[in-house]
Amino acid sequence: MDDMTKRIFLSVGLPGVPLFMLFVLMKYIYSDSMVEFFGSERVFLITILLVLVLFSIFIFSLLSKKKNGGVAKKINSVTYKNNSTHNGDNRF
């Protein structure tokens, strides 16, 4: 993968992978040969299935983000020369 694709995956998160796969497979799913092979009703059902899967992944990612608070907390710990320590942030 190139650098741009990696940055997109890192910024979008979990829903980015199936969306990227859908984007790549879109021209194959809706090609004339696939519609001829499956029929238009089955292609419609495949489309509905893909939308439901993507929707469930979005919901899962939103719920998991809320559990974590959305932000990773960094714990700062500093040890000074005289073995005293400071735990926490430096916001005064």
C-alpha positions as CSV (number, residue, x, y, z in Angstrom):
1,M,0.0,0.0,0.0
2,D,1.1,3.5,-0.6
3,D,1.5,6.1,2.1
4,M,-1.8,7.9,1.2
5,T,-3.8,4.7,1.7
6,K,-2.2,4.0,5.0
7,R,-3.0,7.6,6.2
8,I,-6.6,7.2,5.1
9,F,-7.0,3.9,7.1
10,L,-5.4,5.5,10.1
11,S,-7.7,8.5,10.0
12,V,-10.9,6.7,9.2
13,G,-10.4,3.7,11.5
14,L,-12.4,0.5,11.4
15,P,-15.1,1.4,8.8
16,G,-12.3,2.4,6.4
17,V,-11.4,-1.1,5.5
18,P,-14.8,-2.4,4.3
19,L,-15.5,1.0,2.6
20,F,-12.2,0.7,0.7
21,M,-13.0,-2.9,-0.3
22,L,-16.5,-1.8,-1.4
23,F,-14.9,1.0,-3.5
24,V,-12.5,-1.5,-5.1
25,L,-15.1,-4.1,-5.8
26,M,-17.8,-1.7,-6.9
27,K,-16.9,-1.9,-10.6
28,Y,-17.0,-5.7,-10.4
29,I,-20.2,-6.1,-8.5
30,Y,-22.2,-3.9,-10.8
31,S,-20.7,-5.0,-14.1
32,D,-22.9,-6.4,-16.8
33,S,-21.5,-9.9,-16.5
34,M,-22.3,-10.1,-12.7
35,V,-25.8,-8.7,-13.2
36,E,-26.3,-11.3,-15.9
37,F,-24.9,-14.1,-13.7
38,F,-26.8,-13.3,-10.5
39,G,-29.8,-11.4,-11.9
40,S,-30.9,-8.0,-11.0
41,E,-32.9,-9.1,-7.9
42,R,-29.9,-10.8,-6.3
43,V,-27.6,-7.9,-7.1
44,F,-30.1,-5.7,-5.3
45,L,-30.1,-8.1,-2.3
46,I,-26.2,-8.1,-2.3
47,T,-26.4,-4.3,-2.3
48,I,-28.8,-4.3,0.7
49,L,-26.5,-6.8,2.5
50,L,-23.4,-4.6,1.9
51,V,-25.3,-1.6,3.3
52,L,-26.4,-3.5,6.4
53,V,-22.9,-4.7,7.0
54,L,-21.4,-1.3,6.6
55,F,-24.0,0.2,8.9
56,S,-23.3,-2.3,11.6
57,I,-19.6,-1.6,11.4
58,F,-20.2,2.1,11.7
59,I,-22.4,1.5,14.8
60,F,-19.8,-0.8,16.3
61,S,-17.0,1.7,15.7
62,L,-19.0,4.5,17.3
63,L,-19.9,2.5,20.3
64,S,-16.3,1.3,20.8
65,K,-15.1,4.9,20.5
66,K,-17.5,6.1,23.2
67,K,-16.3,3.4,25.6
68,N,-12.7,4.6,25.3
69,G,-13.7,8.2,25.5
70,G,-12.4,8.8,22.0
71,V,-9.0,10.0,23.2
72,A,-6.1,7.9,24.4
73,K,-4.9,9.3,27.7
74,K,-1.2,9.5,28.1
75,I,0.2,9.2,31.6
76,N,3.3,11.3,32.2
77,S,5.8,10.2,34.8
78,V,9.0,12.1,35.5
79,T,11.8,10.9,37.8
80,Y,14.1,13.6,39.0
81,K,17.8,13.3,40.1
82,N,16.9,13.0,43.8
83,N,14.5,10.1,43.1
84,S,11.3,12.2,43.5
85,T,8.6,11.5,40.9
86,H,5.9,13.5,39.3
87,N,2.8,11.7,37.9
88,G,0.3,13.6,35.7
89,D,0.3,16.4,33.3
90,N,2.1,19.7,33.5
91,R,-1.0,21.9,33.1
92,F,-1.1,24.5,35.9
